[in-house]
Amino acid sequence: MIPVLNVNWQSQPADYSLSERDADVLALIENEDLVVFTFDGLKRRIGLHPETLSRILGRLEAEGIIKKEHEGYRVTPKITELKLQQPTTEPPTTPLIQTYLPSDLMTQQLILQLKGKWFGILRWLGITENRNGITLKWITEDGGIQIAANIQDSALSIEAKFLTSNNLNVALKAAYQLMSLIGKLAINSQSTRHAMARNVGYNGGFYMPA
């Protein structure tokens, strides 16, 4: 769902030929601080018809504001040239899970394994990177709830944003599905590292110089 947005069109550069609906989509992307996002995820998040959204993204790409890549769309620095005012109404976030990841877990590897994943009722939306860490975002299949997992150093927090549904049970179910996946990936990552360490030790013990 697109929040109510106010775009100061008089302050836009004269060479921009974007509609107010284009600006609404842009403002949502900026408000969510998305660096990379997918068409399918944004479609669910915004609730626009696929053909309408496709035309909007096509215009934004033609203006050089976004760039299509193999993993979706990437926002370019050109978005900062637009004077997009903050939305007057935006659903608040609700904390669901706060915990810590194992200190020896390779978080970058974990992020790569989570990025782009669909599971349970969650569909991949996009990723945010800023001074508050890396945030991975999903949207429920019906577009009613947004789930975000923020990773900052070893701290993990999962929160919900209720868009068209206020069902806390659904949000919690999705959060624990995500937490279960993170747990499995963390265990597999540690097992792999331990196996590599054993192999290095074994081979080192039998190393003979030429």
C-alpha positions in Angstrom: 0.0 0.0 0.0 1.3 3.5 -0.9 1.2 5.9 2.0 -0.2 9.4 1.6 2.7 11.4 0.1 3.4 15.0 -0.7 5.8 15.7 -3.5 7.1 19.2 -4.1 6.9 19.1 -7.9 7.8 22.8 -8.2 11.3 22.0 -6.9 11.9 19.2 -9.3 14.5 19.6 -12.1 12.9 20.8 -15.3 14.1 17.7 -17.3 12.2 15.2 -15.2 9.0 13.9 -16.9 7.6 11.8 -14.1 4.0 11.7 -13.0 2.7 12.1 -9.5 2.2 8.3 -9.3 5.8 7.8 -10.3 6.8 10.1 -7.5 4.6 8.2 -5.0 6.4 5.0 -5.9 9.8 6.7 -5.7 8.9 8.2 -2.3 8.0 4.8 -1.0 11.3 3.4 -2.2 13.2 6.2 -0.5 11.1 6.0 2.7 11.9 2.3 2.9 15.5 3.2 2.2 15.7 0.3 -0.4 19.0 -0.2 -2.1 17.8 -3.2 -4.1 14.2 -4.4 -4.6 12.3 -6.8 -6.7 9.3 -6.2 -9.0 7.2 -8.8 -7.3 7.9 -7.6 -3.8 7.2 -4.0 -4.7 4.0 -5.0 -6.4 2.8 -6.6 -3.2 4.0 -3.8 -1.1 2.3 -1.1 -3.2 -0.7 -2.9 -4.5 -0.5 -1.6 -8.0 -1.5 -3.6 -11.1 1.6 -5.3 -12.6 1.3 -3.4 -15.9 1.0 -0.1 -14.2 4.0 -0.8 -12.0 6.0 -2.0 -15.0 5.3 1.2 -16.8 6.3 3.3 -13.8 9.6 1.4 -13.3 10.3 1.7 -17.0 10.0 5.5 -16.8 12.2 5.6 -13.6 14.8 3.4 -15.4 14.7 5.6 -18.5 15.4 8.6 -16.2 18.4 6.8 -14.7 16.9 6.8 -11.2 16.8 3.0 -11.0 18.8 0.3 -12.8 17.6 -3.2 -13.6 20.0 -6.0 -12.5 19.8 -9.8 -12.3 18.6 -9.6 -8.7 16.0 -6.9 -9.3 16.2 -3.1 -9.4 19.0 -1.1 -7.8 18.5 2.6 -6.8 21.0 5.0 -8.3 22.4 8.1 -6.6 20.2 10.2 -8.9 17.2 9.7 -6.5 18.9 12.2 -4.2 18.3 15.0 -6.8 14.6 14.7 -6.3 13.0 16.7 -3.5 10.6 14.0 -2.2 8.9 15.0 1.0 8.3 12.4 3.7 4.9 10.7 3.8 2.4 12.2 6.2 1.1 8.7 7.2 3.2 5.6 7.5 2.5 2.5 9.5 4.7 2.2 12.6 6.9 -0.8 13.2 6.2 -3.4 15.8 9.2 -5.3 17.4 8.7 -9.1 17.3 12.1 -10.8 18.0 15.4 -9.4 19.4 18.3 -11.7 19.9 22.0 -12.1 19.1 23.8 -14.2 16.5 26.8 -16.4 17.4 29.9 -14.3 17.5 31.8 -16.6 15.2 29.0 -16.5 12.5 29.9 -15.0 9.2 27.1 -12.5 8.9 27.9 -11.5 5.3 27.5 -15.1 4.3 24.2 -15.4 6.2 22.9 -12.2 4.5 23.8 -13.6 1.0 22.0 -16.9 1.9 18.9 -15.0 3.1 18.8 -12.4 0.3 16.1 -13.1 -2.3 14.6 -16.1 -0.4 10.9 -16.9 -0.5 9.6 -19.1 2.3 6.4 -19.8 4.1 4.1 -16.8 3.6 6.9 -14.4 3.0 8.0 -13.0 -0.4 11.3 -11.1 -0.9 11.0 -7.3 -1.1 14.5 -5.9 -0.9 17.5 -4.8 1.1 18.6 -1.7 3.0 22.1 -0.8 3.9 22.9 2.2 6.1 24.7 3.1 9.4 22.1 1.1 11.3 23.3 -2.1 9.6 21.7 -4.2 6.9 18.0 -4.8 6.8 16.4 -7.6 4.8 12.7 -7.0 4.0 9.9 -9.4 3.0 6.2 -8.9 2.4 3.4 -11.4 3.0 1.9 -13.0 0.0 -1.3 -10.9 0.4 0.7 -7.7 0.8 -0.8 -7.1 4.3 2.3 -7.3 6.5 5.9 -6.3 5.9 8.6 -8.2 7.9 12.1 -6.8 8.3 15.2 -8.4 9.8 18.0 -6.0 10.8 21.5 -7.3 11.4 24.0 -5.0 13.1 27.2 -6.6 14.1 25.9 -9.7 16.0 22.5 -8.2 17.0 19.4 -9.4 15.2 16.0 -7.7 15.4 12.9 -8.7 13.5 10.0 -6.4 13.3 6.6 -6.0 11.4 4.9 -3.2 9.7 1.1 -3.7 9.4 0.0 -2.4 6.0 -3.5 -3.7 5.4 -3.7 -6.5 8.1 -3.3 -6.1 11.9 -3.0 -9.8 12.5 -0.2 -10.1 15.1 -0.4 -13.9 15.0 0.4 -14.0 11.3 3.3 -11.6 11.8 4.7 -13.7 14.7 4.3 -16.9 12.6 6.3 -15.3 9.8 8.9 -14.0 12.1 9.5 -17.4 13.7 9.6 -19.0 10.2 12.4 -16.5 9.4 14.1 -17.2 12.7 14.0 -20.9 12.1 15.6 -20.4 8.7 18.3 -18.2 10.2 19.0 -20.9 12.8 19.4 -23.6 10.2 21.7 -21.4 8.1 23.8 -20.5 11.2 24.2 -24.2 12.2 25.1 -25.2 8.6 27.6 -22.3 8.4 29.3 -23.4 11.7 29.4 -27.0 10.7 31.1 -26.1 7.4 33.6 -24.0 9.2 34.4 -26.7 11.7 34.8 -29.3 8.9 37.1 -27.0 7.0 39.2 -26.5 10.2 39.5 -30.2 10.8 40.5 -30.8 7.2 43.2 -28.1 7.4 44.5 -29.5 10.6 44.6 -33.0 9.2 46.3 -32.1 5.9 48.7 -29.9 7.8 49.7 -32.8 10.0 50.7 -34.9 7.0 52.2 -32.1 4.9 55.6 -33.0 3.6 57.8 -30.4 1.8 58.9 -31.3 -1.7 
